[in-house]
């Protein structure tokens, strides 16, 4: 995937994760594994309706998916999508390291 395609592919993930509540949901799913909305709202001041809206944004970005289990939906991370975004961040980090090394050499000369 070329650089522009990688940016276009990863941007929705970063936009979705830019919200604190959505970031917490992703962190919780990563830590605890798949969960229902009931479990995701436990101990939180965020309503079930609000969590549902946040999950839809994450789902639209490809970060999570749901599966029906009886009367509830269980939500889980789409690890491949997150790994793609991580690879993009790694590429940016390598570019930054390279630029800093060039700057260091320039300053030392």
C-alpha positions as CSV (number, residue, x, y, z in Angstrom):
1,X,0.0,0.0,0.0
2,X,1.4,3.4,-1.0
3,X,1.8,6.2,1.5
4,X,-1.4,8.1,0.4
5,X,-3.5,4.9,0.5
6,X,-2.1,4.1,3.9
7,X,-3.1,7.6,5.2
8,X,-6.6,7.3,3.7
9,X,-7.0,3.9,5.1
10,X,-5.8,4.8,8.7
11,X,-7.3,8.3,9.1
12,X,-10.8,7.0,10.1
13,X,-9.2,4.8,12.8
14,X,-7.3,7.8,14.3
15,X,-10.3,10.0,14.0
16,X,-12.5,7.5,15.9
17,X,-9.8,7.0,18.6
18,X,-9.5,10.8,19.0
19,X,-12.5,10.8,21.4
20,X,-11.7,9.9,25.0
21,X,-14.8,7.7,25.5
22,X,-14.1,5.7,22.3
23,X,-10.4,5.4,23.3
24,X,-11.5,4.0,26.7
25,X,-13.9,1.5,25.0
26,X,-11.1,0.3,22.8
27,X,-8.7,0.1,25.7
28,X,-11.3,-1.9,27.7
29,X,-12.0,-4.3,24.9
30,X,-8.2,-4.8,24.4
31,X,-7.7,-5.5,28.1
32,X,-10.8,-7.5,28.9
33,X,-11.8,-9.0,25.6
34,X,-15.2,-9.0,23.9
35,X,-18.0,-7.4,25.9
36,X,-21.7,-6.5,25.8
37,X,-22.9,-2.9,26.1
38,X,-24.0,-3.7,29.7
39,X,-20.4,-4.7,30.6
40,X,-19.0,-1.7,28.8
41,X,-21.1,0.7,30.8
42,X,-20.6,-0.9,34.1
43,X,-19.0,1.5,36.6
44,X,-19.2,4.3,34.1
45,X,-21.3,7.5,34.1
46,X,-21.8,7.1,30.3
47,X,-25.3,5.9,29.3
48,X,-25.9,2.8,27.3
49,X,-27.3,4.9,24.5
50,X,-24.1,7.0,24.4
51,X,-21.9,3.9,24.4
52,X,-24.0,2.5,21.6
53,X,-23.4,5.6,19.5
54,X,-19.6,5.5,20.2
55,X,-19.5,1.8,19.2
56,X,-21.2,2.7,15.9
57,X,-18.5,5.3,15.2
58,X,-15.8,2.7,16.0
59,X,-17.6,0.1,13.9
60,X,-17.8,2.5,10.9
61,X,-14.1,3.1,11.3
62,X,-13.5,-0.7,11.2
63,X,-12.1,-0.8,14.8
64,X,-14.8,-3.0,16.3
65,X,-17.5,-5.4,15.2
66,X,-20.4,-7.0,17.0
67,X,-21.9,-10.5,17.1
68,X,-25.3,-11.4,18.4
69,X,-25.3,-13.7,21.4
70,X,-28.9,-14.3,22.4
71,X,-30.5,-11.0,23.2
72,X,-27.3,-9.0,23.4
73,X,-24.6,-7.9,21.0
74,X,-21.1,-8.7,22.0
75,X,-18.4,-6.2,20.8
76,X,-14.8,-7.1,20.0
77,X,-11.8,-5.4,18.4
78,X,-10.9,-5.7,14.8
79,X,-7.3,-6.3,15.5
80,X,-6.2,-6.3,11.9
81,X,-7.5,-2.8,11.4
82,X,-5.7,-1.6,14.5
83,X,-2.5,-3.4,13.4
84,X,-2.7,-1.5,10.1
85,X,-2.9,1.8,11.9
86,X,0.0,0.8,14.2
87,X,2.1,0.0,11.1
88,X,1.3,3.5,9.8
89,X,2.4,5.0,13.1
90,X,5.6,2.9,13.0
91,X,6.4,4.3,9.5
92,X,5.9,7.9,10.7
93,X,8.1,7.1,13.7
94,X,10.9,5.8,11.4
95,X,10.6,9.0,9.2
96,X,10.9,11.2,12.3
97,X,13.9,9.2,13.5
98,X,15.5,9.7,10.1
99,X,14.8,13.4,10.1
100,X,16.2,13.8,13.6
101,X,19.3,11.9,12.6
102,X,19.8,14.2,9.6
103,X,19.3,17.2,11.8
104,X,21.9,15.9,14.4
105,X,24.5,15.4,11.6
106,X,23.8,18.8,10.2
107,X,24.2,20.5,13.6
108,X,27.4,18.5,14.4
109,X,29.1,19.5,11.1
